[in-house]
Amino acid sequence: MKTITYRLVFSVLAALMLATSCSEPFVVSLLNDKGFKANSTKTIEIVSTDTVLVSYKVEKAFRKKYGTSQKFIDEYSHLFQNYLRMQQVFTVPTIGSVDSTGTRPDYTITLDHFSITDRKDYNPVLYNNPANNVGYIAPVFRKYFTVSVVVSITDNQTKRLVKQFYSIGEESPTLIDRQETIRNCLIKSVQRAVIHIKTGQIMF
């Protein structure tokens, strides 16, 4: 179980955050079988990889909060399971095992490419100088932490990948509790992933 520190942010994240509207796309679809529909009568299992990529500016807060990649992944997986159950997307999801009958579930959901990064967003803001009533533009920078995960759904009967997408959670860190900011991003990523599976929604 290891944490890989890196400076490169996934290009897909950079493309996503160009949006300026109140509602932004935080889910990026990579593969979508139009025949796949979330069904509350279907069973699933959840499996995950054991590596989290962490940017160097986030690493200190990450280590204080989780210590190891596995603790982060375990929390993500269990919250994912609980939110699926809450939204009634599938029947009694299990994590990394067969169901109680000893047969394979209908679908396997794989969580991988875990990534925790930081970025700065630049927005030009128009100000007005009351002394001479002349407007000027000044840059405003805002920092964000992001948690992104690739979610893949495989049909265990046909052995086909039927759905795959990035789910991204993002929040501006506070000086007081950067560790909790990471967890809030994790929660948002989970919620958006499950809502996307259930409804197809990508804008949040």
N, C-alpha and C positions, 0 to 999 in steps of 0.2 A: 504494500500500500504506500504510494508515494505522491507527493505534491510536486508538480513540475512548475517552476517559475519561468515566465516568459514575458517578453515585451510586445509581442505582436498580437493585435486584436483581430479576431475573425473579420474578414472583409464584409461578410454578410451583416455584421452588427453595424459597421460604419454606414452601409447603404440604408439600413433600416432607419437610423436616427436622423436622416435628412428631412424627414417629415416634420412639419411645423404646426399642424392642426392639433386641436385638443385631443382628438382621438388618433392614435398612431398604431401602425401594424407592429405588434410584438410577437407575431407568429409568422414564420417563413416556411411555406410548404415546399418540401423537396420531392415528395411523391404522394399521389392521391388516387387510389382506385375508386372510381365513382360508384362501384358496386358495393363498397364497404359502408356500412351504417352501424353506429354504436347501438347496441341492443342490450337492454337490461336483463335479458334471459341468457345471455352468453357469459361464459366464465373466462377468466384471464389468469395469467401469472405475470409477475413483474420481476425482471432481472436487470442488473446494472453492471457497468464496468467499475474498476476500482481506482481510477485515476482522475484527478481534478487539475485542470490547468489554471494557475493563479498568476495574475500579473504582479510584478514586483511591488507596485504601490499599494496593493491590497493584501499582500502576503502577511504582514504583521498582524493586521486585524483578524485575518482568517485563522492564523495559528492560535491567537488568543481565544477565539470563539470555539473552534472545532479541534484544534490540535493535529488531527489527521484527516486525510481525504475520506477515509472510510466513515468517520462519524458524520461528515457532511452528507455523504451519499446515503447513509442509512436514514438520516432525517428526511432527505428529499424523497426517498422511496416510500417511507411510511406515511408522510404527508400526502404523497401522490395516491397511495392506496386509500387513505381515509377520505380524501376529497372525491375520488371515484365513487366510493360507497355513498357519500353524502349526496352526490349528484345523481345517483342511481344510474350510472352509465353501464356498469357490468355487474354480474352477480358475484358476490363474495370474492373479491380479488385476493390472491395469495402472493407472497413474495418469494420468488426463486424456488418454488417447489410444485409438485403436482397437487391436485385437489384431494379432498378426503376420500374420494371414491377410488383413487389410485390411477385415474386416467388423466391424460393431458387435457388442460383447459382448451377452450376454443381458440383463444388468442394468446400470444406472448407479447408483452410490451417491454421493449428494451430501452433503458435509459443510458445514454453514453455521451461522449464528448462534453463532459461537464466543464464549464469555463466560468471563471470569476475575473472580471476585468474592471478597469476604470476608463473613463473618457471625459473630455471637456467639450461642452457645447458652446459655440460662439453665436451670439445674437446681436446685431447692430440695433441700438436703441436711439431714437431721436429725442434730444433734449432741447429745451428752449431757454435761452439766456434772457432773464427778465430785464437786465440792464440795457440791452440794445435790441431786444426782441429778435435776436438772430438764432436760428436753430442750428444745432450741430449733432453729429452722430458720434456716439461713443460705444466701444465694444463692451459687452457684458458676458462674462464667462461663468458657466455653471458646471460643476463637477458631478458625475454620476458613477455609481457602482452598478454593474450588470451581472446577472447570473443567467447563463444560457445553457440549454441542454438539448440534445437531439433525442427525440422520441420516435421510436420505430415500432410499428405494429405488424406482427406476422400472423397469418392464418395458419394454425397448426394442422388443419386438415389438408390444405392444398400446398403448404410449405411456401406460400408466396408472401412477399412483403406487400402489404396493402395500404400502408400509410406511413409517412415519415416527415418530420418537420422540426424546426428549431422553435423552442419556446423560451422567451426572454423576459426576465423580471428586472426592473430598473428603479433606482431611487437615489436621490441626492444624499450623500453622507453628512452626518452631523459631527461636529467637533467633539461632542459629548460621548456619543456611542456609535462608532463606526462598525463595531461588531454586530450590533442589532440591525444596522442597515443591510449587511450581507444577508442576514436571516430574512428580512423583509423582502429582499429581492428574490430569495429562494421561494418564499411563499407565493409571490406574484407569478413566478415562472410556473409553479405547480398549478395554480388556479387557472392561468391562461391555457396551459396544455390541456387540462381536463375540459374546460369550456369549449376549446377548439375541437376536441374529439367528439363532444356531445352535439355541438351546433354548427361547426365549421367556421365560427367567428375568428377573425384575425385582428380586428381593430379593437383597441381598448383605451 
